[in-house]
Amino acid sequence: MLKVVLLPDSAAARRMSGTWINRLANQSPNQAHISLVPRSDASGEPCYTVSVRAPLNNKQGAGEICSQFATGGGREAAGGINGMPESELERLIEIATTRYSSQ
């Protein structure tokens, strides 16, 4: 299972996105979570800062998912993407859904 949360484009959301996704993970330990915070890249194009948390009951795959994107990486339980273009959102959700659908 996967839950995707879109946070607002605000300084507060950027500061608390990690805390928020950790709270969601603790509330639903069998579910993977992705948080998205909209922003603009250096050229002004829309993109997202992404946080991925594997299910707490199976801490695997988050870093692997994020590593498939240019600015992504992380550990098994938690990963992130610094600036994912909006055009990659569908691919991210597809990869994560496939990875966590059997859990």
Residue pairs with C-beta under 8 A, 6 or more apart in sequence:
1 28
1 30
1 31
1 32
1 55
1 100
1 101
1 103
2 31
2 32
2 33
2 34
2 93
2 96
2 97
2 100
2 101
3 24
3 28
3 31
3 32
3 33
3 34
4 33
4 34
4 35
4 36
4 93
5 20
5 21
5 24
5 33
5 34
5 35
5 36
6 35
6 36
6 38
7 13
7 17
7 20
7 35
7 36
7 37
7 38
8 37
8 38
9 37
9 38
9 39
13 37
14 37
14 39
14 49
17 35
17 37
17 49
17 51
18 51
20 35
21 33
21 34
21 35
21 51
21 53
22 53
24 33
24 35
24 53
25 31
25 33
25 53
25 55
25 56
26 56
29 55
29 56
29 57
30 55
30 56
30 57
30 103
31 55
31 100
32 52
32 53
32 54
32 55
32 61
32 62
32 96
32 99
32 100
32 103
33 51
33 52
33 53
34 50
34 51
34 52
34 53
34 92
34 93
34 96
35 50
35 51
36 48
36 49
36 50
36 89
37 48
37 49
37 50
38 46
38 47
38 48
39 46
39 47
39 48
39 49
39 83
40 46
40 47
41 47
41 83
41 85
45 85
46 85
46 86
47 83
47 84
47 85
47 86
48 81
48 83
48 84
48 86
48 89
49 80
49 81
49 82
49 83
49 84
50 66
50 69
50 72
50 80
50 81
50 84
50 92
51 78
51 79
51 80
52 62
52 65
52 66
52 74
52 78
52 79
52 80
52 81
52 96
53 62
53 77
53 78
54 60
54 61
54 62
54 76
54 77
54 78
54 100
55 100
55 103
56 77
58 103
59 76
59 77
60 76
60 77
61 76
61 99
61 100
62 74
62 75
62 76
62 77
62 78
62 79
63 73
63 74
63 75
63 76
63 78
63 79
64 76
64 79
64 99
65 72
65 79
65 92
65 95
65 96
65 99
66 72
66 73
66 74
66 79
66 80
66 81
67 73
67 74
67 79
68 95
69 81
69 84
69 88
69 92
70 83
71 81
71 82
71 83
71 84
72 79
72 80
72 81
72 82
72 84
73 79
73 80
74 80
81 92
84 92
